[in-house]
Amino acid sequence: MSVADEFGARVQQMRQKAEKLEQAAERAEDPAERRRLKDKARRLQEQSRMSGENGGVHPM
């Protein structure tokens, strides 16, 4: 597997985890837990989006 393939797989894993967190947030009854899960999912989505746009190079 090439570095590009590994990177793409990693980005895909991040997106899948964010989706699972969103689903867990929808099932959470506690508002604080729901917010925490949604925030974590949003951060992962943003990180995966930035990684995909920058080809894995994070701006400083």
N, C-alpha and C positions, 0 to 999 in steps of 0.2 A: 504494500500500500504506500502510495506516495505521500509526501507532506501535505499536498493540496487535498488529497482524499481524506487524510486524517483530520485536517482542519475542517473540511466540509462536514465530516461526521460529527465533530465536536460541536459545531454550530447547530446542527440538526438535533443533537442531544439536548442542548440548551433550550431550544424551541419546544421540544417535547416536554421537558421538565416544567417549563413555564406554563404550558397548556395543562399539565396535571395539577399544578398549583392553583390555576384559575378554577379548575373543576372542584378542587378541594375547598376553595374559598366559597364557592357557590353552595356547598353542602354544610359549611361551618355555621353553627347556630350562634356562636359568640361573636358579637360585632368586632371586638378587638382582634380576635383570631382571624376573622374574615379579612379585615384591613391588612393585617400582617402578611397573610398569604397573597393577597392581591398586590401589595407593595413588592414583595419578593418576586412575584411573577412579572410585574412590570419592569423591574430592574433586569431580570434575565432576558426579557424580550428586547429591551433597549440594548443590552450588551450584545446579544446575538445579531441584532440589526446593525449595530456599529461594526461588529466584526465582519459581517458579510459585506458591508459597503467598503470597508477599508482593507479587505483581503487579510484580515487578522492583524493588521498593524494599527495599534491604538495611538491616536495623537497624544502628544505630551502637553 
